[in-house]
């Protein structure tokens, strides 16, 4: 497993319990000053679970991670990688 920041660890903690294929989860972070971008990948069978109905699941993840980032003075962008 690669080195993860607190944001990557938080994303892992939130997602893994709901995934059918947790071994396929990967997260990559790009940081520039106070801007943080997380690009994560899940198994194709888990994409629907993560995205949720009308994007509600992904939206909730973005809200939680954005809240955590703002507490540290960061701005966070969360992206689900395409297949």
N, C-alpha and C positions, 0 to 999 in steps of 0.2 A: 504494500500500500504506500502511496506517495504521501509526502508531508501535507497535512491539511491545516488550514487556519481555523480559528474559532467559527467562522462562517461556514466553512466546508463541513466541519464537525456537526454544527447545528443542523445543516441540511441533511446530513447522513442520519442523524438521530431522528429527525422528523419523518424521513421517507422510508428507511429500511423496514420498519415493522409492517408497512402496508404493501411491500413489493413481493411478488411471487418469485422473482429472480433477483434477490439482493446482490448476488455476486457480480452482476452486470453493471451495478452502479459505479460511476466514476464522476469525479468533480475536478475541474481545473480552474484555478484562480488567476486572474490578471489584475495587477494593482498599479495604479498611477496616482501618486500623492494620496488624496483622500477618496479617490474613486476606486471601487472594487467591482470586478465583474466575475461572476461565477457561471461557468458553462458546465452543465451536467448532462450525463447520459444514463439512460435506463434501458432495460431490455424492451424490445418492441411490444411485447405482450403487456408491459406495465405502463406504457405511455398514456393510455386512456385513464388509468387510475390516477396518475400524477396530474394530468391536465384537468380532469373532472368535467362535470357537465357545464357546458358553455364557458370553460376555462376557470371555473370557480376554485378548483384545487390548486392550480398554478398561481392564481391570484392571491389565494390565502398564504401560500408559501412566500410569495414576493412581499406581502404585507408584513409577515413575521420577521423575515430576514432584514427588510428595510428598517423596521423598528429597532432591531438589534444594532444595525449599522449606525443609525442616527444617534443612538446612545453613546457610541464611540466617536462621533464626529465624522463618520464615513458616509459615502453615498454608494449604494449597492445596486447592481444590475444582475438579475437572475435570468439565465437563458437555458432552455431545454434544447439540446443538440438535435438536429435532424438526423434521420436514419442514414 
